């Protein structure tokens, strides 16, 4: 690993951890769709991470939290992403179905990432090639927010603030992102440092179902995220530690440390720990697709458990990942 990038990575990782620890006393609760620890979903949160590698993929992920808890949060995402290597850009799209009764938040979005390479393209006599990659991302989304007033549980029957009937609203939104990699991310045998920041909801406008009572209106804050990590590509395994921060308004709503290990065309394993004390373990298997020489079918399972004082009441969580992947 290049010593310069090792220092940058360590400084960035320590810095983000310090910011997280300092901010913890001022955290505020925020209902957000759960970000899946499965790596291919990252572009949903940062459009600049759309198809950062030289393969295209179609897939679906599902995550169920708090098993045993009535009306527990669950999120299903169907997605696709494709890199246009000669044109230096990538396209993606997804349909996310998120439900925390009585609220359903469905999002249909397309993403675009333009890749810029900079630095010397030729190998220097005294050292390795120093080309780096910067991706700029844009997301256009349409959100459907649906509330069924019949699912509300209220203490006072007839409360004028209680939503009545079915409330349905379509809200457009825009996302932006930036992603830097110390080397082009396409070749599978390269190690590189990376960092990125993005948002999938840059318009924090409130959702007004009705102008008069009963309102049922929803207040929304700006949502953002940041990540830093390093992928170490070896002959046997690829090892990738990373840190991901989710922001809500002016505060860090959650932070997650991830460790991903993968043997090409064989299997992978992952470990994630969030500072809300949730531990998640994932394992996956890679099968040959059979249509081309390098296509694969990827199957993954995930289990999670909250290790805090509310762990017993929240219960377990689980998720799965199914995708078809092949070279672009």
N, C-alpha and C positions, 0 to 999 in steps of 0.2 A: 504494500500500500504506500502511495506517495506520501512522504512525511508532511509536506505542506497541507495536503488535503486532510490528513489525519488530525493535524492541529486544528484546522478549521472545523472539522466535524466534532471533535471533543469540546472545543469552546462553545460551539452552537448548542450541543446537547446539554452541557452543564448550564448554559445560560437559560435555555428553555425550562429546565428543571427548577432553577432558582426562581424564575418568574412564576412558575406554577405554585411553588411552595409559598411564596409571598402573597399570592392572590387568593389562596385557599380560604382564609378567614372571611372573604367578602363574596363568596360564591352565592349565586341565586339560582333557585330551581327553574328549570326551563324544559318544556316538553318539546323534544326534538326527535325526529326519526332516528333510530339507532343506526350508527355507522357500522357496517359489517366489517369485521376484521379480515375478510377475504380480500386480498390485494386487488383483483381486477375491478372491484367496485370503486376504487379511489377517484376515478374521473367524475363520478356522480357528485363529489364534493368539491373537486377542483378541476374545472374543464381543461386546464393546461396539461393534465395527466391523461388525456385521451390517447389511447394506443401509443404509449411512449416507446414501446418495443416493436420489432418488426414481425408482428403476427396480428391476425385479426381473430376476433372471438365473439361468439354468440353464447349467452348464458342466462341463468336465472339463479337468484339467491333468495332464501327465506330465513327470517330470524324471528323466533318466538321468545319473548321474555316472560319471566315470572310465571312459570308453569304452575297451575293449580290456583292462580289468582283470577277471579272472574273478570272478564273483559280486559285481560292483560295485553300490553302492547305487542303488535306483530307487524312485520314489514316484509313485503314481497317485491322483488325488483327483477324486471326482465330487461336485458340490455344487449347492446351490440357496439363494437368499436372496430375501426378499420384504418390502417395507416397508408397514406399515399406517399410512398417513399420518394419517388422521383419529383413530386411536387412539394415535398417538405411540409405536408400538413396531414392531419388526421381528423376523421369524423366519428361521431358517436351518437348514441341515442338511448334513452331508457324510459321505462314506465315504472314508477314507484307507487306501490299501494300500501299506505301506512294507516293503521287504525289503532286508536286508543279511545274506545267508546266513551262518550257518544260522538267523538269527532273522527271523521275520516278525511285524510289528506292524500289525494291522488295527484301525482305530478307526471306530466308528459313533457320531455325535453329533448333537444338536440344540442350537441356540443361540437366545438371546433377548436383545434389547436394548431398553431403555426410554429414550426421549429426553425430556429436560427442556430447556425454553427459559427463559431468564431475562434480565433487563435490560429497558429500555424497549422496547416494541413499536412505539411511534410515533416517527416521525422528528423529531428536535429541530431547531429553527430554526437553531441554530448549528452543526449537524453531522449526520453520517449516523446511521442507525439503529444501535444498539449491542447488539442482541439477540445472544445467544450460545447454544450448544447443548451439553448434557452428556448423554452416553449411558452407561448402566450395563448391563453384560452378564453373562449367566449361561450356562454350558455344562454339559450333562449328557452323559456319554460312557461307552461300553462298549468296552474294549480287549480284543482277542484276541491273546495272545502265544504264538507257536508256534515250537518249536525241534525240528528234525530232527537227532537225534544222529548219523545217518549222514553228515551234511554236515560234521561236525567233523573238522578235521585236527589230530592230536595227535602229539607227539614220542614219547611213551611209550605203546605199545599196552597197554590194560588199566588205564590211570590211573583210580583210583577216583573222581576228580572229573569224569570225562568223562560227559556226558549219554548215556544209553542209550535207544534207541527214540525215539518221538515224544512230546514234552512239550507239553501244550496247557493254557492257563489263560486264564480270562476275568476281567478286573479292571475294576470301575467306577471312574469318576473324575469330578471336577468342575473346571470352569474359571470364572474370574471376570475381569472387565475393566472399564475406565473409559476413555472417549474424550471429549475436549473439542475443540470447534471454535469459533473466534471469531465465526463466522456460521453460520446454518443451512446444512447441506451440500447440500441438495436442488437449489436453483437452479443451473443450469449456468454462468451468467454471473457468478458471485460468486467473489471471491478470499477466502481465509481461511487463518488459521494453525491448526494442530491439534497435539495431543499426546495420547498414550494409553499405557496400561500394562495388561498382562494376563497370564494364565497359562492354559494348556489342560491343566495337570496339577498341581492343588493338593494332591493326595494322593500324597506321595512314598513310599508303602509299597513294601516289597520284594515281589517275585513269587516265591513259594515253590512250586516244582513238586513237591518231595518233602521230607518231614521227615527222611529218612535218606539216607545216601550210596547211589548217586551223586546229587549234589544238582542241579546245573544251575540253581540259583536265581540270580535277577538282583537286583542292588541298583539302586535308582532314586533320583535326586535331584530336588529341586524344580526345575521349569522355569518361567521367566518371560520377559517381553519388555517393551520400552519403545520408543516411537517419537515423533519430533517432525518436523514438516514444514510446508511452506507451498505452497498451490496458487494460482498466479497465472493468473487467467482473462483472456485477451485476445481481441480480435476474430479473430485468425488462429490462435493456438495457446494451449493451456493448458500451463503449465510447472510442474512439481511436484518440487522437491528435497526429500529426506527422509533421515532417519537412523534405522536400526533396530538395536536391541541385543537379543541373545538371552542369557539368563542360565541357568546350570546350577549349582545349589547356591548358593554364595556368590560365584561368579566369573562374569565375562562370558565366555561360550563363543565368541561371534562377534559382530562388528558389521559393518553393511553400509550403505554410502552409496548412495542411489538417485536417479536423475534420470529423470523421465518427461515426455515431450512428446506432445501429442495434438491433432490437428485433428478436430473433431467430425464424426462420420459419414464419415470419410475414412481416417485412418491414425493410428498412434502409433509411437513409438520409445522405447527405454529403455536406460539404462546403469546397471550395478550394480558396485560394487567392495567386496569384503569384506576385512577385515584379516587373513584367512588367505591373502591374496594371490590370490583368485579374481576374475577379471573376467568379467562376463556382459553380453552385448548382446542386446537383443530388438527385434523389429519386428513390427508387426501391421497388418492391413487390416480395414476395416469394410465389410460388404456390407449392403444393404437386405434386411430379412427378407421383406417382401412380404405379411405377414399384417395388419399395422396400418400407420398412417401413420408411426410413429416406432420400429418395431422394427428390430433389426439383428442380423446374425450377425458375430461377432468371431473372427478367425483370427490366432493369434500363434505365432511361432517364437523360440527362445532358444538361444544358443550360449554356452558358458563355457569358460574355460581358466585353470588355476592357473599364475600367473607366478612362483612361488617355485622353490626348488631341487628340489622333488619334482614340478614341473609335467610333466616328460617322462614320468615313471612313472605319474602319475595320468591323463594323457591329457585329451582333450576331454570336455565334457559337453554335453547338449542337452536341450531341453524344447519342449513345444507346449501351446497353449491354444486351446480351441474353446468358444464360448459363444453362447447366444441371449439377447438383452437387449431389454426393452421397458419403457415407462413404466408405473408402478403406477396 
